[in-house]
Amino acid sequence: MKPELHPNYNEKTVVCSCGNTFETRSTYKSETLRIDVCSACHPFFTGKHKIVDTAGRVDKFMSRYRTYKKSDDLGDTKK
């Protein structure tokens, strides 16, 4: 095996924009990793997910989807 082939894999401190910090290991050269979103503030992990509706787009999609589902319940015409 060649010497110095693999990068250094050291412990790093991760700092989120929400203020949460934790330790991990990485090949990143700096001692701290600054991130925008972590598991403490991401909506998927916190359960505080909300749909941002811009100009009624979600309602428009839902109305189209409901129409599609109703026509799909009539039966399969492709046999």
C-alpha positions in Angstrom: 0.0 0.0 0.0 1.2 3.5 -0.8 2.0 5.7 2.2 0.0 8.9 2.7 -2.7 7.6 0.3 -5.7 8.2 2.6 -6.7 11.6 4.0 -6.6 12.2 7.8 -9.8 11.2 9.5 -10.1 13.3 12.7 -12.7 14.4 15.2 -14.5 17.6 14.2 -17.0 19.9 15.9 -20.2 20.5 14.0 -22.0 23.8 14.7 -25.5 24.4 13.4 -27.1 27.8 12.7 -29.6 27.0 15.4 -26.8 26.8 18.0 -26.7 23.0 18.3 -23.2 21.5 18.4 -22.0 17.9 18.3 -18.8 15.9 17.6 -18.2 13.8 14.5 -15.3 12.4 12.4 -14.5 13.8 9.0 -11.7 14.3 6.5 -12.6 18.1 6.4 -9.5 20.2 6.9 -11.0 22.7 9.4 -11.6 21.9 13.0 -15.3 23.1 12.9 -18.0 22.4 10.3 -20.7 25.1 10.1 -24.0 23.8 8.8 -27.4 25.4 8.2 -29.7 22.6 9.3 -29.3 19.7 11.8 -31.5 17.0 13.3 -32.4 19.4 16.2 -33.9 22.0 13.9 -34.9 20.2 10.7 -38.7 19.9 10.3 -38.6 16.2 9.4 -37.0 15.4 12.8 -38.9 17.9 14.9 -42.3 17.2 13.5 -43.0 20.8 12.9 -43.4 20.5 9.2 -45.7 23.0 7.5 -46.7 23.4 3.9 -45.9 26.8 2.5 -48.6 27.6 0.0 -47.7 30.1 -2.6 -50.6 31.5 -4.6 -52.8 28.5 -3.8 -50.6 26.0 -5.6 -51.2 23.2 -3.0 -55.0 23.7 -3.3 -54.8 23.6 -7.0 -52.8 20.4 -7.0 -55.1 18.8 -4.5 -58.2 19.7 -6.6 -56.5 18.2 -9.7 -55.5 15.1 -7.7 -59.1 14.6 -6.4 -60.4 14.8 -10.0 -57.9 12.2 -11.1 -58.8 9.9 -8.2 -62.5 10.1 -9.0 -62.0 9.3 -12.7 -59.6 6.4 -11.7 -62.3 4.9 -9.5 -64.6 4.4 -12.5 -62.6 1.5 -13.7 -59.6 0.6 -15.9 -60.3 1.2 -19.6 -57.0 -0.3 -20.7 -57.5 -4.0 -21.0 
